[in-house]
Amino acid sequence: AGCAPAVVRLSADSLAQQRARSPMDVVDGHIHLCEARHPWLAAVEQEQGLQTGALDKLWSCEELCAQVAACAANFSVRRAVFVEACGGVHASAETALMLREAARPDGLVAACVAHVPAPDGAAAVNAFLDGLRDSAGALPAALKGGRVVLMGSPPDAPRAPAYLEGLRALAAAGLHWEWCCSPSHLPAIVETTRELPGCQFVLDHCGHNGGGDDFDTWAADLRRLAACPNVVCKMGAIEEWTVDDPQPYLREALAAFGFDRCLAESNWFVSEALGRPYARSFEDLQVALDAVGATDADRRAVFADNARRVYRL
């Protein structure tokens, strides 16, 4: 703390070292699919001067599988976790899509994290979940947790009484919650995670969406959150961090959470829409693991075993 992190570039030698390894077994801890248009993708098209429909389109599992196949020499992606991204009026349709994909006997999607309205309180959570229960009252086996993106919400949003009530209802149903946030939300997330030790949490994207080069303040809050035993951390979505070099952030997250509480993620299709190849986050994570002296067992934990445990695969 107090010193600017050193810049570490993804060198040709590092990439060559990765390619010399056997393919890494991977459970991709974070992917998105959609059958509806995303207004923010249309905005990115305009910002980048792209043709209409270049990004604001339907993103299918078949397209994802093609990306997975293209990197198979280095990363053997066997299963993936479908995480909500639509919300609003599209939430029900997105949940139906993720459950259909998870029901495919030979499909890539193994688990789902739906747009469960925990910020709206227990009644909203229970109503959403009741709509998914079968005739015996059981939830779909593939449904593992809920998420509502915090970006655009006040920094103290996770401290709202209704939010806490909704999280307790989610935990009572046997589901976990995923924090998708900017660094400004981390102090409130720390307080809520401490207050609810019976709830299991996942921090998406190292808690750094739109953070910029704020290493010192982000790292201090991340360490406080990592001190809570009921939270794990996903390592990816670097395209949304707005940093010059992700390596110091990846290394800090590995040091804070340890190899047994970090999960690899691609963040596809968002990653591709923002210009990063599917496997690039995995490559960046390999470089960080090299830098901190990870063993083969550590790598297996981060790339696959931890996701299997967290999502009960």
C-alpha positions as CSV (number, residue, x, y, z in Angstrom):
1,A,0.0,0.0,0.0
2,G,1.1,3.5,-0.8
3,C,3.2,2.5,-3.8
4,A,2.0,2.4,-7.4
5,P,1.9,-1.2,-8.6
6,A,4.5,-2.3,-11.1
7,V,3.2,-2.8,-14.7
8,V,3.6,-6.4,-15.9
9,R,2.9,-7.0,-19.6
10,L,1.7,-10.3,-21.1
11,S,4.9,-11.1,-22.9
12,A,5.4,-13.5,-25.8
13,D,7.6,-15.7,-23.5
14,S,4.7,-15.9,-21.0
15,L,2.3,-16.9,-23.7
16,A,4.7,-19.5,-25.1
17,Q,5.1,-21.0,-21.6
18,Q,1.3,-21.3,-21.3
19,R,1.0,-23.0,-24.7
20,A,3.7,-25.5,-23.7
21,R,1.5,-26.8,-20.9
22,S,-1.2,-29.5,-21.3
23,P,-4.7,-28.0,-21.7
24,M,-5.9,-26.6,-18.4
25,D,-9.2,-28.2,-17.2
26,V,-11.6,-25.2,-16.8
27,V,-15.0,-24.6,-15.3
28,D,-15.8,-21.1,-16.7
29,G,-17.3,-19.5,-13.6
30,H,-19.1,-16.6,-15.4
31,I,-20.7,-16.4,-18.9
32,H,-23.8,-14.6,-20.3
33,L,-26.2,-15.6,-23.1
34,C,-29.1,-13.6,-24.3
35,E,-32.2,-13.8,-26.6
36,A,-33.0,-10.1,-26.1
37,R,-31.3,-6.8,-27.2
38,H,-29.1,-4.9,-24.7
39,P,-29.4,-1.1,-24.8
40,W,-25.9,-0.7,-23.5
41,L,-24.5,-2.8,-26.4
42,A,-26.2,-0.4,-28.8
43,A,-24.5,2.4,-27.0
44,V,-21.1,0.7,-27.3
45,E,-21.7,0.3,-31.0
46,Q,-22.3,4.0,-31.3
47,E,-19.2,4.9,-29.3
48,Q,-17.0,2.6,-31.4
49,G,-18.6,3.6,-34.7
50,L,-19.6,0.0,-35.5
51,Q,-22.4,-1.1,-37.8
52,T,-25.8,-1.5,-36.1
53,G,-26.1,-5.2,-34.9
54,A,-22.4,-5.8,-34.7
55,L,-22.7,-6.1,-30.9
56,D,-26.3,-5.5,-30.1
57,K,-27.4,-8.9,-31.2
58,L,-28.4,-12.3,-29.8
59,W,-25.5,-14.2,-28.2
60,S,-26.1,-17.9,-28.3
61,C,-24.6,-21.0,-26.6
62,E,-23.6,-22.3,-30.0
63,E,-21.5,-19.2,-30.5
64,L,-19.9,-19.6,-27.1
65,C,-19.1,-23.3,-27.9
66,A,-17.3,-22.1,-31.0
67,Q,-15.1,-19.8,-28.9
68,V,-14.5,-22.7,-26.4
69,A,-13.4,-25.0,-29.2
70,A,-11.0,-22.4,-30.6
71,C,-9.0,-22.3,-27.3
72,A,-9.2,-26.0,-26.6
73,A,-5.4,-26.5,-27.1
74,N,-4.7,-24.4,-24.1
75,F,-8.0,-24.5,-22.0
76,S,-10.3,-27.4,-21.9
77,V,-13.6,-25.7,-20.8
78,R,-16.0,-28.5,-19.8
79,R,-18.7,-26.6,-17.9
80,A,-19.8,-23.0,-17.5
81,V,-21.9,-21.0,-15.1
82,F,-24.7,-18.8,-16.7
83,V,-25.0,-15.6,-14.8
84,E,-27.8,-13.1,-15.2
85,A,-27.2,-9.9,-17.2
86,C,-30.6,-8.7,-18.5
87,G,-32.7,-7.9,-15.5
88,G,-35.8,-5.7,-15.7
89,V,-38.5,-6.9,-18.1
90,H,-36.2,-9.5,-19.5
91,A,-35.4,-11.3,-16.2
92,S,-38.1,-14.0,-16.6
93,A,-37.2,-14.8,-20.2
94,E,-33.5,-14.9,-19.3
95,T,-34.2,-17.3,-16.4
96,A,-36.1,-19.6,-18.6
97,L,-33.3,-19.5,-21.2
98,M,-30.6,-20.4,-18.6
99,L,-32.7,-23.3,-17.2
100,R,-33.3,-24.6,-20.7
101,E,-29.5,-24.5,-21.4
102,A,-28.7,-26.2,-18.1
103,A,-31.2,-29.0,-18.9
104,R,-29.4,-30.0,-22.1
105,P,-27.8,-33.4,-21.2
106,D,-24.6,-32.7,-23.1
107,G,-24.7,-28.9,-22.8
108,L,-22.0,-26.5,-21.6
109,V,-24.1,-24.7,-19.0
110,A,-24.0,-26.6,-15.6
111,A,-25.3,-23.9,-13.2
112,C,-27.3,-20.7,-13.2
113,V,-27.3,-17.5,-11.2
114,A,-30.6,-15.7,-11.8
115,H,-31.9,-12.1,-11.5
116,V,-33.4,-12.7,-8.1
117,P,-34.8,-9.4,-6.6
118,A,-33.1,-9.6,-3.2
119,P,-32.8,-5.7,-3.0
120,D,-36.6,-5.6,-3.0
121,G,-36.9,-7.7,0.2
122,A,-38.0,-11.2,1.3
123,A,-41.5,-11.2,-0.3
124,A,-40.0,-10.4,-3.7
125,V,-37.4,-13.1,-3.4
126,N,-40.0,-15.7,-2.3
127,A,-42.4,-14.7,-5.0
128,F,-39.7,-15.1,-7.7
129,L,-38.5,-18.4,-6.4
130,D,-42.1,-19.8,-6.0
131,G,-42.6,-19.1,-9.7
132,L,-39.7,-21.6,-10.4
133,R,-40.7,-24.4,-8.0
134,D,-42.1,-27.7,-9.4
135,S,-45.2,-29.4,-8.2
136,A,-43.3,-30.8,-5.2
137,G,-42.1,-27.4,-4.2
138,A,-38.5,-28.0,-5.3
139,L,-36.3,-25.4,-7.0
140,P,-34.5,-26.3,-10.3
141,A,-31.4,-28.2,-9.4
142,A,-29.3,-25.9,-11.7
143,L,-30.3,-22.8,-9.9
144,K,-27.5,-22.0,-7.5
145,G,-27.7,-18.3,-6.7
146,G,-29.0,-14.8,-7.4
147,R,-27.5,-11.5,-8.5
148,V,-28.6,-7.9,-9.3
149,V,-25.9,-5.6,-10.6
150,L,-25.0,-2.8,-8.2
151,M,-23.5,-0.4,-10.8
152,G,-25.6,2.8,-10.9
153,S,-26.8,2.2,-7.3
154,P,-25.6,4.3,-4.3
155,P,-22.5,3.0,-2.5
156,D,-24.5,2.1,0.6
157,A,-27.2,0.2,-1.3
158,P,-26.2,-3.2,0.2
159,R,-26.9,-1.8,3.6
160,A,-30.6,-1.2,3.0
161,P,-32.9,-3.2,5.4
162,A,-34.9,-4.6,2.5
163,Y,-31.7,-5.8,0.8
164,L,-30.6,-7.6,4.0
165,E,-34.1,-9.2,4.4
166,G,-33.9,-10.4,0.8
167,L,-30.5,-11.9,1.3
168,R,-31.7,-13.8,4.3
169,A,-34.6,-15.2,2.3
170,L,-32.3,-16.3,-0.4
171,A,-30.0,-18.1,2.0
172,A,-33.0,-19.8,3.6
173,A,-33.8,-21.2,0.2
174,G,-30.3,-22.7,0.0
175,L,-29.0,-20.2,-2.6
176,H,-26.0,-17.8,-2.6
177,W,-25.7,-14.2,-3.7
178,E,-23.2,-12.6,-6.1
179,W,-21.9,-9.1,-5.7
180,C,-21.3,-7.3,-9.0
181,C,-20.1,-3.9,-8.0
182,S,-17.8,-0.9,-8.4
183,P,-15.1,-0.4,-5.8
184,S,-17.2,2.3,-4.1
185,H,-19.6,-0.4,-3.0
186,L,-17.0,-2.5,-1.3
187,P,-17.2,-0.9,2.2
188,A,-20.9,-1.6,2.4
189,I,-20.5,-5.1,1.0
190,V,-17.9,-5.8,3.7
191,E,-20.4,-4.8,6.4
192,T,-23.3,-6.8,4.9
193,T,-21.1,-9.9,4.4
194,R,-19.9,-9.7,8.0
195,E,-23.5,-9.2,9.3
196,L,-24.8,-12.3,7.4
197,P,-22.3,-15.1,8.2
198,G,-25.0,-17.7,7.3
199,C,-25.2,-16.4,3.7
200,Q,-22.7,-17.5,1.1
201,F,-21.4,-14.7,-1.3
202,V,-19.4,-14.5,-4.5
203,L,-17.6,-11.3,-5.4
204,D,-17.7,-11.0,-9.2
205,H,-14.9,-9.5,-11.2
206,C,-12.7,-8.9,-8.2
207,G,-15.1,-6.1,-7.2
208,H,-13.5,-3.7,-9.7
209,N,-16.0,-2.8,-12.4
210,G,-15.1,0.7,-13.6
211,G,-12.6,1.1,-10.8
212,G,-9.7,2.7,-12.7
213,D,-6.2,2.8,-11.3
214,D,-7.3,2.9,-7.7
215,F,-5.1,0.1,-6.4
216,D,-4.5,1.2,-2.9
217,T,-8.0,2.0,-1.8
218,W,-9.5,-1.0,-3.7
219,A,-6.8,-3.4,-2.2
220,A,-7.5,-2.3,1.4
221,D,-11.3,-2.9,1.0
222,L,-10.7,-6.2,-0.8
223,R,-8.5,-7.4,2.1
224,R,-11.3,-6.6,4.6
225,L,-13.8,-8.5,2.5
226,A,-11.5,-11.5,2.1
227,A,-11.3,-11.7,5.9
228,C,-14.9,-12.9,5.8
229,P,-14.9,-16.7,5.4
230,N,-18.3,-16.7,3.6
231,V,-17.2,-15.1,0.3
232,V,-15.1,-16.2,-2.7
233,C,-13.8,-14.1,-5.6
234,K,-14.1,-14.4,-9.4
235,M,-11.0,-13.5,-11.4
236,G,-12.0,-11.8,-14.6
237,A,-14.0,-9.2,-16.5
238,I,-10.7,-7.2,-16.9
239,E,-12.3,-5.4,-19.9
240,E,-14.5,-3.6,-17.4
241,W,-11.8,-2.6,-15.0
242,T,-10.4,0.4,-16.9
243,V,-6.8,-0.2,-15.7
244,D,-3.6,-0.1,-17.7
245,D,-2.3,-3.4,-16.3
246,P,-4.5,-6.0,-14.6
247,Q,-1.6,-8.1,-13.2
248,P,-1.2,-6.3,-9.8
249,Y,-4.9,-6.5,-9.2
250,L,-5.0,-10.3,-10.0
251,R,-2.0,-10.9,-7.8
252,E,-3.6,-9.0,-5.0
253,A,-6.9,-10.9,-5.2
254,L,-5.0,-14.2,-5.2
255,A,-3.0,-13.1,-2.1
256,A,-6.1,-11.8,-0.3
257,F,-8.5,-14.8,-0.9
258,G,-6.0,-17.6,-1.4
259,F,-6.0,-20.3,-4.1
260,D,-9.0,-22.1,-2.5
261,R,-11.3,-19.1,-2.8
262,C,-10.6,-17.8,-6.3
263,L,-12.5,-18.8,-9.5
264,A,-11.6,-18.3,-13.1
265,E,-14.2,-16.5,-15.3
266,S,-14.4,-15.4,-18.9
267,N,-17.3,-12.9,-18.7
268,W,-18.3,-13.8,-22.2
269,F,-20.2,-12.3,-24.1
270,V,-19.4,-9.0,-22.5
271,S,-15.7,-9.7,-22.9
272,E,-16.0,-10.2,-26.7
273,A,-18.3,-7.3,-27.1
274,L,-15.7,-5.1,-25.4
275,G,-12.9,-6.4,-27.6
276,R,-11.2,-9.2,-25.6
277,P,-10.9,-12.7,-27.0
278,Y,-12.7,-15.4,-25.0
279,A,-9.6,-17.0,-23.5
280,R,-7.7,-13.8,-22.7
281,S,-8.8,-13.6,-19.1
282,F,-7.6,-17.2,-18.6
283,E,-4.2,-16.3,-20.1
284,D,-4.0,-13.2,-17.8
285,L,-4.8,-15.4,-14.8
286,Q,-2.2,-17.9,-15.8
287,V,0.4,-15.1,-15.8
288,A,-0.7,-14.0,-12.3
289,L,-0.5,-17.6,-11.0
290,D,3.0,-17.9,-12.4
291,A,4.0,-14.7,-10.7
292,V,2.9,-15.9,-7.3
293,G,4.4,-19.4,-7.6
294,A,1.1,-21.4,-7.9
295,T,1.5,-25.2,-7.9
296,D,-0.4,-27.4,-10.3
297,A,-2.9,-28.2,-7.5
298,D,-3.4,-24.4,-7.0
299,R,-4.1,-24.0,-10.7
300,R,-6.6,-26.8,-10.7
301,A,-8.4,-25.2,-7.8
302,V,-8.6,-21.8,-9.3
303,F,-9.6,-23.0,-12.8
304,A,-12.0,-25.7,-12.0
305,D,-12.2,-27.3,-8.5
306,N,-13.3,-24.2,-6.6
307,A,-16.2,-23.6,-9.1
308,R,-17.3,-27.2,-8.8
309,R,-17.4,-26.7,-5.0
310,V,-19.1,-23.3,-5.0
311,Y,-21.7,-24.2,-7.6
312,R,-22.1,-27.8,-6.3
313,L,-21.5,-29.4,-9.6
